[in-house]
Amino acid sequence: MKFVVSSATLLSHLQAISRVINSKNALPILDCFLLDLKGNVLSLTAADNETRLETSVEVSNAEGESMLAVNAKNLLDPLRELPDQPLTIEINDETLEVYIYYHNGKYNFVGLKGDEYPQPKELKGDSSMTLTMDASILLDGINRTVFATADDELRPVMNGIYFDITADDVTFVASDGHKLVRVTNKSVKGEGRSSFILPKKPANLLKSLLPRENGQVEIKFDENNAYIQMANYMMICRFVEGRYPNYNSVIPKDNPNTVALDRLAFLAALKRVAVFSNPASSLIKLQLSDDKIVVSAQDIDFLTAAEETIPCQYGGKMMSIGFKAVFLIDILNNIPSIDVRLELSDPSRAGIILPVENEENEDMLTLLMPMMLND
Protein backbone atom coordinates (compact mmCIF):
# COMPACT_ATOMS: atom_id res chain seq x y z
CA MET A 1 0.00 0.00 0.00
CA LYS A 2 1.31 3.44 -0.94
CA PHE A 3 -0.12 6.97 -1.14
CA VAL A 4 0.79 10.69 -1.02
CA VAL A 5 -0.97 13.09 1.36
CA SER A 6 -0.55 16.69 2.58
CA SER A 7 1.09 16.71 6.01
CA ALA A 8 -1.05 19.65 7.25
CA THR A 9 -4.33 18.01 6.15
CA LEU A 10 -3.36 14.71 7.73
CA LEU A 11 -2.27 16.41 10.95
CA SER A 12 -5.46 18.49 11.36
CA HIS A 13 -7.71 15.43 10.92
CA LEU A 14 -5.60 13.24 13.21
CA GLN A 15 -5.50 15.92 15.93
CA ALA A 16 -9.28 16.30 15.80
CA ILE A 17 -9.95 12.59 16.34
CA SER A 18 -6.99 11.97 18.68
CA ARG A 19 -8.91 13.49 21.63
CA VAL A 20 -10.87 10.22 21.84
CA ILE A 21 -7.78 8.21 22.74
CA ASN A 22 -7.34 7.65 26.48
CA SER A 23 -3.93 8.11 28.11
CA LYS A 24 -4.15 4.55 29.46
CA ASN A 25 -5.90 1.78 27.54
CA ALA A 26 -6.56 -1.82 28.53
CA LEU A 27 -6.26 -2.81 24.85
CA PRO A 28 -2.91 -1.70 23.33
CA ILE A 29 -4.55 -1.36 19.90
CA LEU A 30 -6.67 1.52 21.27
CA ASP A 31 -3.42 3.54 21.49
CA CYS A 32 -3.53 3.49 17.67
CA PHE A 33 -5.22 5.17 14.74
CA LEU A 34 -6.85 2.85 12.24
CA LEU A 35 -5.85 3.68 8.65
CA ASP A 36 -8.03 2.24 5.88
CA LEU A 37 -7.21 3.03 2.24
CA LYS A 38 -9.86 2.52 -0.43
CA GLY A 39 -9.17 4.12 -3.81
CA ASN A 40 -8.09 7.73 -3.22
CA VAL A 41 -9.78 8.02 0.19
CA LEU A 42 -7.93 7.33 3.43
CA SER A 43 -10.28 6.69 6.37
CA LEU A 44 -8.91 7.55 9.82
CA THR A 45 -10.40 6.21 13.06
CA ALA A 46 -9.66 6.69 16.77
CA ALA A 47 -11.58 5.04 19.60
CA ASP A 48 -11.84 4.15 23.26
CA ASN A 49 -14.17 1.52 24.76
CA GLU A 50 -17.24 3.81 24.55
CA THR A 51 -16.63 6.33 21.75
CA ARG A 52 -15.35 6.17 18.19
CA LEU A 53 -14.50 9.02 15.79
CA GLU A 54 -14.02 8.56 12.05
CA THR A 55 -12.94 10.98 9.33
CA SER A 56 -11.36 10.77 5.90
CA VAL A 57 -8.82 12.62 3.73
CA GLU A 58 -8.22 12.65 -0.01
CA VAL A 59 -4.86 11.17 -1.07
CA SER A 60 -3.10 10.96 -4.43
CA ASN A 61 -0.99 8.35 -6.25
CA ALA A 62 -2.70 5.60 -4.26
CA GLU A 63 -1.55 2.03 -4.86
CA GLY A 64 -3.24 -1.00 -3.27
CA GLU A 65 -5.86 -1.20 -0.55
CA SER A 66 -5.16 -2.11 3.05
CA MET A 67 -6.14 -1.57 6.68
CA LEU A 68 -3.53 -0.93 9.38
CA ALA A 69 -3.40 0.24 13.01
CA VAL A 70 -0.64 2.76 13.71
CA ASN A 71 0.52 4.02 17.11
CA ALA A 72 -0.91 7.52 17.54
CA LYS A 73 2.26 9.04 18.99
CA ASN A 74 4.38 7.69 16.13
CA LEU A 75 2.17 9.52 13.65
CA LEU A 76 1.23 12.69 15.53
CA ASP A 77 4.43 13.76 17.26
CA PRO A 78 6.65 14.02 14.14
CA LEU A 79 3.82 15.54 12.05
CA ARG A 80 3.49 18.42 14.53
CA GLU A 81 7.10 19.40 13.81
CA LEU A 82 6.89 19.21 10.00
CA PRO A 83 6.09 22.22 7.81
CA ASP A 84 3.28 21.61 5.31
CA GLN A 85 4.51 19.38 2.48
CA PRO A 86 3.53 16.22 0.59
CA LEU A 87 4.25 13.01 2.51
CA THR A 88 4.75 9.68 0.78
CA ILE A 89 3.57 6.82 3.01
CA GLU A 90 4.51 3.25 2.10
CA ILE A 91 3.23 0.23 4.04
CA ASN A 92 4.55 -3.30 3.61
CA ASP A 93 1.43 -5.45 3.79
CA GLU A 94 3.46 -8.53 4.82
CA THR A 95 5.67 -7.12 7.60
CA LEU A 96 3.36 -4.15 8.51
CA GLU A 97 6.37 -1.81 8.35
CA VAL A 98 5.43 1.83 7.74
CA TYR A 99 7.82 4.19 5.90
CA ILE A 100 7.05 7.92 5.84
CA TYR A 101 9.13 10.02 3.42
CA TYR A 102 9.29 13.83 3.51
CA HIS A 103 11.43 16.29 1.56
CA ASN A 104 14.68 15.86 3.51
CA GLY A 105 14.20 12.67 5.51
CA LYS A 106 12.17 9.62 6.41
CA TYR A 107 11.12 7.64 9.43
CA ASN A 108 9.74 4.16 9.85
CA PHE A 109 8.05 1.97 12.44
CA VAL A 110 5.89 -1.16 12.59
CA GLY A 111 2.07 -1.10 12.71
CA LEU A 112 -0.51 -3.65 13.90
CA LYS A 113 -3.08 -5.66 11.96
CA GLY A 114 -6.08 -3.48 11.18
CA ASP A 115 -8.62 -6.30 11.47
CA GLU A 116 -7.86 -6.55 15.22
CA TYR A 117 -9.21 -3.02 15.75
CA PRO A 118 -12.56 -3.08 17.64
CA GLN A 119 -15.61 -2.62 15.41
CA PRO A 120 -18.66 -0.54 16.42
CA LYS A 121 -21.98 -2.07 17.42
CA GLU A 122 -24.71 -1.86 14.81
CA LEU A 123 -27.94 -0.06 15.74
CA LYS A 124 -31.02 -2.18 16.33
CA GLY A 125 -32.99 -1.48 13.18
CA ASP A 126 -36.44 -2.03 14.67
CA SER A 127 -35.98 0.42 17.54
CA SER A 128 -33.66 3.04 16.04
CA MET A 129 -34.74 6.66 15.50
CA THR A 130 -33.27 9.65 13.67
CA LEU A 131 -32.86 13.24 14.87
CA THR A 132 -31.62 15.91 12.46
CA MET A 133 -30.56 19.43 13.41
CA ASP A 134 -28.27 22.19 12.25
CA ALA A 135 -24.68 21.89 13.51
CA SER A 136 -24.93 25.34 15.16
CA ILE A 137 -28.04 24.31 17.15
CA LEU A 138 -26.36 21.16 18.47
CA LEU A 139 -23.24 23.19 19.34
CA ASP A 140 -25.31 25.78 21.22
CA GLY A 141 -27.21 23.07 23.11
CA ILE A 142 -23.94 21.43 24.21
CA ASN A 143 -22.16 24.73 24.97
CA ARG A 144 -24.97 25.99 27.17
CA THR A 145 -25.31 22.79 29.22
CA VAL A 146 -22.09 20.73 29.40
CA PHE A 147 -20.60 22.92 32.17
CA ALA A 148 -23.46 21.86 34.49
CA THR A 149 -22.89 18.09 34.14
CA ALA A 150 -21.68 16.20 37.20
CA ASP A 151 -18.71 13.94 37.98
CA ASP A 152 -20.61 11.54 40.19
CA GLU A 153 -19.66 7.85 40.29
CA LEU A 154 -22.74 7.02 42.38
CA ARG A 155 -25.21 8.69 39.97
CA PRO A 156 -23.73 8.20 36.49
CA VAL A 157 -26.92 9.49 34.78
CA MET A 158 -25.93 12.99 35.96
CA ASN A 159 -22.59 12.76 34.11
CA GLY A 160 -24.02 13.69 30.73
CA ILE A 161 -26.42 15.87 28.76
CA TYR A 162 -30.01 14.62 28.67
CA PHE A 163 -31.71 14.98 25.27
CA ASP A 164 -35.49 15.08 25.79
CA ILE A 165 -37.02 14.71 22.32
CA THR A 166 -40.64 15.28 21.26
CA ALA A 167 -42.41 15.86 17.94
CA ASP A 168 -42.46 19.61 18.75
CA ASP A 169 -39.00 20.37 20.14
CA VAL A 170 -35.77 19.09 21.69
CA THR A 171 -34.68 19.96 25.24
CA PHE A 172 -31.05 19.74 26.41
CA VAL A 173 -30.70 19.31 30.20
CA ALA A 174 -27.70 19.07 32.51
CA SER A 175 -27.47 19.12 36.30
CA ASP A 176 -25.02 18.23 39.05
CA GLY A 177 -27.54 18.52 41.88
CA HIS A 178 -26.49 22.11 42.72
CA LYS A 179 -27.13 23.80 39.38
CA LEU A 180 -29.40 22.89 36.49
CA VAL A 181 -29.61 24.12 32.89
CA ARG A 182 -32.56 23.49 30.57
CA VAL A 183 -32.44 24.66 26.95
CA THR A 184 -35.42 23.97 24.66
CA ASN A 185 -35.14 24.49 20.91
CA LYS A 186 -38.41 24.61 18.99
CA SER A 187 -36.85 24.52 15.51
CA VAL A 188 -35.75 20.87 15.99
CA LYS A 189 -38.48 18.25 15.87
CA GLY A 190 -38.06 14.56 16.69
CA GLU A 191 -39.86 11.58 15.14
CA GLY A 192 -41.76 11.16 18.39
CA ARG A 193 -41.16 10.90 22.13
CA SER A 194 -37.66 9.62 22.93
CA SER A 195 -34.62 10.50 25.01
CA PHE A 196 -30.98 9.64 25.68
CA ILE A 197 -28.08 10.74 27.88
CA LEU A 198 -25.00 11.82 25.93
CA PRO A 199 -21.88 11.27 28.12
CA LYS A 200 -19.61 14.19 28.93
CA LYS A 201 -16.62 12.97 26.89
CA PRO A 202 -18.40 12.73 23.51
CA ALA A 203 -20.21 16.00 24.35
CA ASN A 204 -16.85 17.76 24.79
CA LEU A 205 -15.51 16.13 21.60
CA LEU A 206 -18.52 17.47 19.69
CA LYS A 207 -17.94 20.87 21.29
CA SER A 208 -14.47 20.98 19.67
CA LEU A 209 -15.57 19.54 16.28
CA LEU A 210 -18.84 21.38 15.61
CA PRO A 211 -17.44 24.95 15.27
CA ARG A 212 -15.75 23.80 12.04
CA GLU A 213 -18.86 22.02 10.73
CA ASN A 214 -21.59 23.36 8.44
CA GLY A 215 -25.00 22.06 7.50
CA GLN A 216 -27.04 19.37 9.17
CA VAL A 217 -26.01 16.80 11.78
CA GLU A 218 -27.87 13.49 11.68
CA ILE A 219 -28.13 11.50 14.91
CA LYS A 220 -29.31 7.91 14.46
CA PHE A 221 -29.81 6.15 17.78
CA ASP A 222 -31.34 3.21 19.62
CA GLU A 223 -31.58 2.75 23.40
CA ASN A 224 -27.81 2.18 23.82
CA ASN A 225 -25.80 3.86 21.03
CA ALA A 226 -25.76 6.76 18.60
CA TYR A 227 -24.24 7.30 15.17
CA ILE A 228 -23.68 11.06 14.82
CA GLN A 229 -22.97 11.98 11.20
CA MET A 230 -21.42 15.41 10.52
CA ALA A 231 -20.11 16.81 7.24
CA ASN A 232 -16.50 15.81 7.98
CA TYR A 233 -16.71 13.40 10.92
CA MET A 234 -18.73 10.44 12.14
CA MET A 235 -18.99 9.78 15.88
CA ILE A 236 -20.28 6.53 17.34
CA CYS A 237 -20.84 6.59 21.08
CA ARG A 238 -22.48 4.63 23.86
CA PHE A 239 -25.09 6.36 26.02
CA VAL A 240 -25.13 6.59 29.82
CA GLU A 241 -27.60 3.94 30.98
CA GLY A 242 -30.35 4.71 33.48
CA ARG A 243 -33.34 6.99 34.00
CA TYR A 244 -32.75 10.74 34.14
CA PRO A 245 -34.53 12.45 37.08
CA ASN A 246 -37.71 14.47 36.43
CA TYR A 247 -35.95 17.80 35.97
CA ASN A 248 -39.13 19.90 35.66
CA SER A 249 -40.28 18.88 39.15
CA VAL A 250 -37.34 20.67 40.85
CA ILE A 251 -37.97 24.04 39.16
CA PRO A 252 -39.90 26.26 41.61
CA LYS A 253 -43.04 27.74 40.03
CA ASP A 254 -44.01 30.71 42.25
CA ASN A 255 -41.16 33.21 42.46
CA PRO A 256 -42.60 36.62 43.38
CA ASN A 257 -39.24 38.38 43.82
CA THR A 258 -37.76 39.27 40.42
CA VAL A 259 -34.71 41.35 39.56
CA ALA A 260 -33.39 42.37 36.14
CA LEU A 261 -29.82 43.55 35.69
CA ASP A 262 -26.89 43.81 33.31
CA ARG A 263 -25.25 40.37 33.04
CA LEU A 264 -21.67 41.56 32.49
CA ALA A 265 -21.81 44.13 35.31
CA PHE A 266 -23.16 41.45 37.67
CA LEU A 267 -20.53 38.94 36.49
CA ALA A 268 -17.63 41.40 36.94
CA ALA A 269 -18.80 42.34 40.44
CA LEU A 270 -19.11 38.67 41.44
CA LYS A 271 -15.60 37.91 40.19
CA ARG A 272 -14.14 40.81 42.20
CA VAL A 273 -16.07 40.10 45.40
CA ALA A 274 -15.61 36.31 45.24
CA VAL A 275 -11.85 36.77 45.69
CA PHE A 276 -12.59 37.64 49.33
CA SER A 277 -14.95 34.73 50.05
CA ASN A 278 -13.99 31.72 52.14
CA PRO A 279 -12.06 29.42 49.74
CA ALA A 280 -13.76 26.32 51.18
CA SER A 281 -17.35 27.52 50.73
CA SER A 282 -17.03 30.23 48.01
CA LEU A 283 -20.12 31.79 49.65
CA ILE A 284 -21.35 35.17 48.43
CA LYS A 285 -24.37 37.03 49.77
CA LEU A 286 -26.87 38.96 47.66
CA GLN A 287 -28.96 41.60 49.49
CA LEU A 288 -31.86 42.73 47.35
CA SER A 289 -33.77 45.98 47.82
CA ASP A 290 -35.74 48.40 45.63
CA ASP A 291 -33.15 49.59 43.13
CA LYS A 292 -29.93 47.81 44.04
CA ILE A 293 -28.23 44.51 44.82
CA VAL A 294 -25.42 44.48 47.37
CA VAL A 295 -22.97 41.65 46.61
CA SER A 296 -20.78 40.79 49.60
CA ALA A 297 -18.35 38.12 50.78
CA GLN A 298 -16.11 37.60 53.77
CA ASP A 299 -13.50 35.20 55.05
CA ILE A 300 -13.53 35.38 58.85
CA ASP A 301 -10.36 33.25 59.17
CA PHE A 302 -8.25 35.81 57.28
CA LEU A 303 -10.26 38.93 58.20
CA THR A 304 -10.97 39.80 54.55
CA ALA A 305 -14.26 41.13 53.19
CA ALA A 306 -15.65 42.85 50.11
CA GLU A 307 -18.89 44.52 49.15
CA GLU A 308 -20.16 46.02 45.91
CA THR A 309 -23.47 47.66 44.95
CA ILE A 310 -25.07 47.12 41.54
CA PRO A 311 -28.10 49.10 40.31
CA CYS A 312 -31.04 46.95 39.21
CA GLN A 313 -34.79 46.81 38.76
CA TYR A 314 -36.22 44.82 41.65
CA GLY A 315 -39.83 43.91 42.34
CA GLY A 316 -40.35 42.10 45.63
CA LYS A 317 -39.66 42.23 49.34
CA MET A 318 -36.21 42.93 50.79
CA MET A 319 -34.28 39.70 51.15
CA SER A 320 -30.80 38.20 51.46
CA ILE A 321 -29.77 34.96 49.78
CA GLY A 322 -26.46 33.08 49.60
CA PHE A 323 -24.98 31.29 46.58
CA LYS A 324 -21.74 29.51 45.76
CA ALA A 325 -19.85 32.14 43.75
CA VAL A 326 -18.11 29.73 41.34
CA PHE A 327 -21.47 28.19 40.34
CA LEU A 328 -23.16 31.56 39.82
CA ILE A 329 -20.18 32.78 37.75
CA ASP A 330 -20.34 29.58 35.65
CA ILE A 331 -24.02 30.13 34.92
CA LEU A 332 -23.62 33.81 34.00
CA ASN A 333 -20.68 32.96 31.72
CA ASN A 334 -22.90 30.57 29.75
CA ILE A 335 -26.00 32.75 29.29
CA PRO A 336 -25.95 34.43 25.84
CA SER A 337 -27.86 37.57 26.80
CA ILE A 338 -27.03 41.20 27.64
CA ASP A 339 -29.41 41.28 30.62
CA VAL A 340 -30.47 38.52 33.01
CA ARG A 341 -33.47 38.08 35.29
CA LEU A 342 -33.30 36.47 38.72
CA GLU A 343 -36.49 34.95 40.07
CA LEU A 344 -36.49 34.14 43.80
CA SER A 345 -39.08 32.99 46.31
CA ASP A 346 -37.21 32.78 49.62
CA PRO A 347 -33.58 32.25 50.80
CA SER A 348 -34.04 28.49 51.24
CA ARG A 349 -35.38 27.73 47.75
CA ALA A 350 -33.58 27.51 44.43
CA GLY A 351 -33.05 30.69 42.46
CA ILE A 352 -33.85 30.85 38.75
CA ILE A 353 -31.60 32.82 36.39
CA LEU A 354 -32.99 33.54 32.91
CA PRO A 355 -31.77 35.44 29.86
CA VAL A 356 -33.96 38.51 29.28
CA GLU A 357 -33.54 38.06 25.50
CA ASN A 358 -33.62 34.45 24.28
CA GLU A 359 -32.07 33.36 20.99
CA GLU A 360 -34.53 32.65 18.18
CA ASN A 361 -36.58 29.44 18.76
CA GLU A 362 -34.70 28.91 22.04
CA ASP A 363 -35.89 28.96 25.63
CA MET A 364 -33.19 28.80 28.32
CA LEU A 365 -33.59 28.40 32.07
CA THR A 366 -30.91 27.93 34.73
CA LEU A 367 -31.43 27.07 38.38
CA LEU A 368 -29.04 27.34 41.33
CA MET A 369 -29.50 25.95 44.81
CA PRO A 370 -28.85 28.50 47.59
CA MET A 371 -26.37 28.23 50.50
CA MET A 372 -27.16 28.89 54.13
CA LEU A 373 -26.17 32.31 55.38
CA ASN A 374 -24.58 32.50 58.83
CA ASP A 375 -26.30 35.68 59.92
C-alpha positions as CSV (number, residue, x, y, z in Angstrom):
1,M,0.0,0.0,0.0
2,K,1.3,3.4,-0.9
3,F,-0.1,7.0,-1.1
4,V,0.8,10.7,-1.0
5,V,-1.0,13.1,1.4
6,S,-0.6,16.7,2.6
7,S,1.1,16.7,6.0
8,A,-1.0,19.7,7.3
9,T,-4.3,18.0,6.1
10,L,-3.4,14.7,7.7
11,L,-2.3,16.4,11.0
12,S,-5.5,18.5,11.4
13,H,-7.7,15.4,10.9
14,L,-5.6,13.2,13.2
15,Q,-5.5,15.9,15.9
16,A,-9.3,16.3,15.8
17,I,-10.0,12.6,16.3
18,S,-7.0,12.0,18.7
19,R,-8.9,13.5,21.6
20,V,-10.9,10.2,21.8
21,I,-7.8,8.2,22.7
22,N,-7.3,7.6,26.5
23,S,-3.9,8.1,28.1
24,K,-4.2,4.5,29.5
25,N,-5.9,1.8,27.5
26,A,-6.6,-1.8,28.5
27,L,-6.3,-2.8,24.9
28,P,-2.9,-1.7,23.3
29,I,-4.5,-1.4,19.9
30,L,-6.7,1.5,21.3
31,D,-3.4,3.5,21.5
32,C,-3.5,3.5,17.7
33,F,-5.2,5.2,14.7
34,L,-6.8,2.8,12.2
35,L,-5.8,3.7,8.6
36,D,-8.0,2.2,5.9
37,L,-7.2,3.0,2.2
38,K,-9.9,2.5,-0.4
39,G,-9.2,4.1,-3.8
40,N,-8.1,7.7,-3.2
41,V,-9.8,8.0,0.2
42,L,-7.9,7.3,3.4
43,S,-10.3,6.7,6.4
44,L,-8.9,7.5,9.8
45,T,-10.4,6.2,13.1
46,A,-9.7,6.7,16.8
47,A,-11.6,5.0,19.6
48,D,-11.8,4.1,23.3
49,N,-14.2,1.5,24.8
50,E,-17.2,3.8,24.5
51,T,-16.6,6.3,21.8
52,R,-15.4,6.2,18.2
53,L,-14.5,9.0,15.8
54,E,-14.0,8.6,12.1
55,T,-12.9,11.0,9.3
56,S,-11.4,10.8,5.9
57,V,-8.8,12.6,3.7
58,E,-8.2,12.6,0.0
59,V,-4.9,11.2,-1.1
60,S,-3.1,11.0,-4.4
61,N,-1.0,8.3,-6.3
62,A,-2.7,5.6,-4.3
63,E,-1.6,2.0,-4.9
64,G,-3.2,-1.0,-3.3
65,E,-5.9,-1.2,-0.6
66,S,-5.2,-2.1,3.1
67,M,-6.1,-1.6,6.7
68,L,-3.5,-0.9,9.4
69,A,-3.4,0.2,13.0
70,V,-0.6,2.8,13.7
71,N,0.5,4.0,17.1
72,A,-0.9,7.5,17.5
73,K,2.3,9.0,19.0
74,N,4.4,7.7,16.1
75,L,2.2,9.5,13.6
76,L,1.2,12.7,15.5
77,D,4.4,13.8,17.3
78,P,6.7,14.0,14.1
79,L,3.8,15.5,12.1
80,R,3.5,18.4,14.5
81,E,7.1,19.4,13.8
82,L,6.9,19.2,10.0
83,P,6.1,22.2,7.8
84,D,3.3,21.6,5.3
85,Q,4.5,19.4,2.5
86,P,3.5,16.2,0.6
87,L,4.2,13.0,2.5
88,T,4.8,9.7,0.8
89,I,3.6,6.8,3.0
90,E,4.5,3.3,2.1
91,I,3.2,0.2,4.0
92,N,4.5,-3.3,3.6
93,D,1.4,-5.5,3.8
94,E,3.5,-8.5,4.8
95,T,5.7,-7.1,7.6
96,L,3.4,-4.1,8.5
97,E,6.4,-1.8,8.4
98,V,5.4,1.8,7.7
99,Y,7.8,4.2,5.9
100,I,7.0,7.9,5.8
101,Y,9.1,10.0,3.4
102,Y,9.3,13.8,3.5
103,H,11.4,16.3,1.6
104,N,14.7,15.9,3.5
105,G,14.2,12.7,5.5
106,K,12.2,9.6,6.4
107,Y,11.1,7.6,9.4
108,N,9.7,4.2,9.9
109,F,8.0,2.0,12.4
110,V,5.9,-1.2,12.6
111,G,2.1,-1.1,12.7
112,L,-0.5,-3.7,13.9
113,K,-3.1,-5.7,12.0
114,G,-6.1,-3.5,11.2
115,D,-8.6,-6.3,11.5
116,E,-7.9,-6.5,15.2
117,Y,-9.2,-3.0,15.8
118,P,-12.6,-3.1,17.6
119,Q,-15.6,-2.6,15.4
120,P,-18.7,-0.5,16.4
121,K,-22.0,-2.1,17.4
122,E,-24.7,-1.9,14.8
123,L,-27.9,-0.1,15.7
124,K,-31.0,-2.2,16.3
125,G,-33.0,-1.5,13.2
126,D,-36.4,-2.0,14.7
127,S,-36.0,0.4,17.5
128,S,-33.7,3.0,16.0
129,M,-34.7,6.7,15.5
130,T,-33.3,9.7,13.7
131,L,-32.9,13.2,14.9
132,T,-31.6,15.9,12.5
133,M,-30.6,19.4,13.4
134,D,-28.3,22.2,12.3
135,A,-24.7,21.9,13.5
136,S,-24.9,25.3,15.2
137,I,-28.0,24.3,17.1
138,L,-26.4,21.2,18.5
139,L,-23.2,23.2,19.3
140,D,-25.3,25.8,21.2
141,G,-27.2,23.1,23.1
142,I,-23.9,21.4,24.2
143,N,-22.2,24.7,25.0
144,R,-25.0,26.0,27.2
145,T,-25.3,22.8,29.2
146,V,-22.1,20.7,29.4
147,F,-20.6,22.9,32.2
148,A,-23.5,21.9,34.5
149,T,-22.9,18.1,34.1
150,A,-21.7,16.2,37.2
151,D,-18.7,13.9,38.0
152,D,-20.6,11.5,40.2
153,E,-19.7,7.9,40.3
154,L,-22.7,7.0,42.4
155,R,-25.2,8.7,40.0
156,P,-23.7,8.2,36.5
157,V,-26.9,9.5,34.8
158,M,-25.9,13.0,36.0
159,N,-22.6,12.8,34.1
160,G,-24.0,13.7,30.7
161,I,-26.4,15.9,28.8
162,Y,-30.0,14.6,28.7
163,F,-31.7,15.0,25.3
164,D,-35.5,15.1,25.8
165,I,-37.0,14.7,22.3
166,T,-40.6,15.3,21.3
167,A,-42.4,15.9,17.9
168,D,-42.5,19.6,18.8
169,D,-39.0,20.4,20.1
170,V,-35.8,19.1,21.7
171,T,-34.7,20.0,25.2
172,F,-31.0,19.7,26.4
173,V,-30.7,19.3,30.2
174,A,-27.7,19.1,32.5
175,S,-27.5,19.1,36.3
176,D,-25.0,18.2,39.0
177,G,-27.5,18.5,41.9
178,H,-26.5,22.1,42.7
179,K,-27.1,23.8,39.4
180,L,-29.4,22.9,36.5
181,V,-29.6,24.1,32.9
182,R,-32.6,23.5,30.6
183,V,-32.4,24.7,26.9
184,T,-35.4,24.0,24.7
185,N,-35.1,24.5,20.9
186,K,-38.4,24.6,19.0
187,S,-36.8,24.5,15.5
188,V,-35.8,20.9,16.0
189,K,-38.5,18.2,15.9
190,G,-38.1,14.6,16.7
191,E,-39.9,11.6,15.1
192,G,-41.8,11.2,18.4
193,R,-41.2,10.9,22.1
194,S,-37.7,9.6,22.9
195,S,-34.6,10.5,25.0
196,F,-31.0,9.6,25.7
197,I,-28.1,10.7,27.9
198,L,-25.0,11.8,25.9
199,P,-21.9,11.3,28.1
200,K,-19.6,14.2,28.9
201,K,-16.6,13.0,26.9
202,P,-18.4,12.7,23.5
203,A,-20.2,16.0,24.3
204,N,-16.8,17.8,24.8
205,L,-15.5,16.1,21.6
206,L,-18.5,17.5,19.7
207,K,-17.9,20.9,21.3
208,S,-14.5,21.0,19.7
209,L,-15.6,19.5,16.3
210,L,-18.8,21.4,15.6
211,P,-17.4,24.9,15.3
212,R,-15.7,23.8,12.0
213,E,-18.9,22.0,10.7
214,N,-21.6,23.4,8.4
215,G,-25.0,22.1,7.5
216,Q,-27.0,19.4,9.2
217,V,-26.0,16.8,11.8
218,E,-27.9,13.5,11.7
219,I,-28.1,11.5,14.9
220,K,-29.3,7.9,14.5
221,F,-29.8,6.2,17.8
222,D,-31.3,3.2,19.6
223,E,-31.6,2.7,23.4
224,N,-27.8,2.2,23.8
225,N,-25.8,3.9,21.0
226,A,-25.8,6.8,18.6
227,Y,-24.2,7.3,15.2
228,I,-23.7,11.1,14.8
229,Q,-23.0,12.0,11.2
230,M,-21.4,15.4,10.5
231,A,-20.1,16.8,7.2
232,N,-16.5,15.8,8.0
233,Y,-16.7,13.4,10.9
234,M,-18.7,10.4,12.1
235,M,-19.0,9.8,15.9
236,I,-20.3,6.5,17.3
237,C,-20.8,6.6,21.1
238,R,-22.5,4.6,23.9
239,F,-25.1,6.4,26.0
240,V,-25.1,6.6,29.8
241,E,-27.6,3.9,31.0
242,G,-30.3,4.7,33.5
243,R,-33.3,7.0,34.0
244,Y,-32.7,10.7,34.1
245,P,-34.5,12.4,37.1
246,N,-37.7,14.5,36.4
247,Y,-35.9,17.8,36.0
248,N,-39.1,19.9,35.7
249,S,-40.3,18.9,39.2
250,V,-37.3,20.7,40.8
251,I,-38.0,24.0,39.2
252,P,-39.9,26.3,41.6
253,K,-43.0,27.7,40.0
254,D,-44.0,30.7,42.2
255,N,-41.2,33.2,42.5
256,P,-42.6,36.6,43.4
257,N,-39.2,38.4,43.8
258,T,-37.8,39.3,40.4
259,V,-34.7,41.4,39.6
260,A,-33.4,42.4,36.1
261,L,-29.8,43.6,35.7
262,D,-26.9,43.8,33.3
263,R,-25.3,40.4,33.0
264,L,-21.7,41.6,32.5
265,A,-21.8,44.1,35.3
266,F,-23.2,41.5,37.7
267,L,-20.5,38.9,36.5
268,A,-17.6,41.4,36.9
269,A,-18.8,42.3,40.4
270,L,-19.1,38.7,41.4
271,K,-15.6,37.9,40.2
272,R,-14.1,40.8,42.2
273,V,-16.1,40.1,45.4
274,A,-15.6,36.3,45.2
275,V,-11.8,36.8,45.7
276,F,-12.6,37.6,49.3
277,S,-15.0,34.7,50.0
278,N,-14.0,31.7,52.1
279,P,-12.1,29.4,49.7
280,A,-13.8,26.3,51.2
281,S,-17.4,27.5,50.7
282,S,-17.0,30.2,48.0
283,L,-20.1,31.8,49.6
284,I,-21.3,35.2,48.4
285,K,-24.4,37.0,49.8
286,L,-26.9,39.0,47.7
287,Q,-29.0,41.6,49.5
288,L,-31.9,42.7,47.3
289,S,-33.8,46.0,47.8
290,D,-35.7,48.4,45.6
291,D,-33.2,49.6,43.1
292,K,-29.9,47.8,44.0
293,I,-28.2,44.5,44.8
294,V,-25.4,44.5,47.4
295,V,-23.0,41.7,46.6
296,S,-20.8,40.8,49.6
297,A,-18.3,38.1,50.8
298,Q,-16.1,37.6,53.8
299,D,-13.5,35.2,55.0
300,I,-13.5,35.4,58.8
301,D,-10.4,33.3,59.2
302,F,-8.3,35.8,57.3
303,L,-10.3,38.9,58.2
304,T,-11.0,39.8,54.6
305,A,-14.3,41.1,53.2
306,A,-15.6,42.8,50.1
307,E,-18.9,44.5,49.1
308,E,-20.2,46.0,45.9
309,T,-23.5,47.7,44.9
310,I,-25.1,47.1,41.5
311,P,-28.1,49.1,40.3
312,C,-31.0,46.9,39.2
313,Q,-34.8,46.8,38.8
314,Y,-36.2,44.8,41.6
315,G,-39.8,43.9,42.3
316,G,-40.3,42.1,45.6
317,K,-39.7,42.2,49.3
318,M,-36.2,42.9,50.8
319,M,-34.3,39.7,51.2
320,S,-30.8,38.2,51.5
321,I,-29.8,35.0,49.8
322,G,-26.5,33.1,49.6
323,F,-25.0,31.3,46.6
324,K,-21.7,29.5,45.8
325,A,-19.9,32.1,43.8
326,V,-18.1,29.7,41.3
327,F,-21.5,28.2,40.3
328,L,-23.2,31.6,39.8
329,I,-20.2,32.8,37.7
330,D,-20.3,29.6,35.7
331,I,-24.0,30.1,34.9
332,L,-23.6,33.8,34.0
333,N,-20.7,33.0,31.7
334,N,-22.9,30.6,29.7
335,I,-26.0,32.7,29.3
336,P,-26.0,34.4,25.8
337,S,-27.9,37.6,26.8
338,I,-27.0,41.2,27.6
339,D,-29.4,41.3,30.6
340,V,-30.5,38.5,33.0
341,R,-33.5,38.1,35.3
342,L,-33.3,36.5,38.7
343,E,-36.5,34.9,40.1
344,L,-36.5,34.1,43.8
345,S,-39.1,33.0,46.3
346,D,-37.2,32.8,49.6
347,P,-33.6,32.3,50.8
348,S,-34.0,28.5,51.2
349,R,-35.4,27.7,47.8
350,A,-33.6,27.5,44.4
351,G,-33.1,30.7,42.5
352,I,-33.9,30.8,38.8
353,I,-31.6,32.8,36.4
354,L,-33.0,33.5,32.9
355,P,-31.8,35.4,29.9
356,V,-34.0,38.5,29.3
357,E,-33.5,38.1,25.5
358,N,-33.6,34.4,24.3
359,E,-32.1,33.4,21.0
360,E,-34.5,32.7,18.2
361,N,-36.6,29.4,18.8
362,E,-34.7,28.9,22.0
363,D,-35.9,29.0,25.6
364,M,-33.2,28.8,28.3
365,L,-33.6,28.4,32.1
366,T,-30.9,27.9,34.7
367,L,-31.4,27.1,38.4
368,L,-29.0,27.3,41.3
369,M,-29.5,25.9,44.8
370,P,-28.8,28.5,47.6
371,M,-26.4,28.2,50.5
372,M,-27.2,28.9,54.1
373,L,-26.2,32.3,55.4
374,N,-24.6,32.5,58.8
375,D,-26.3,35.7,59.9
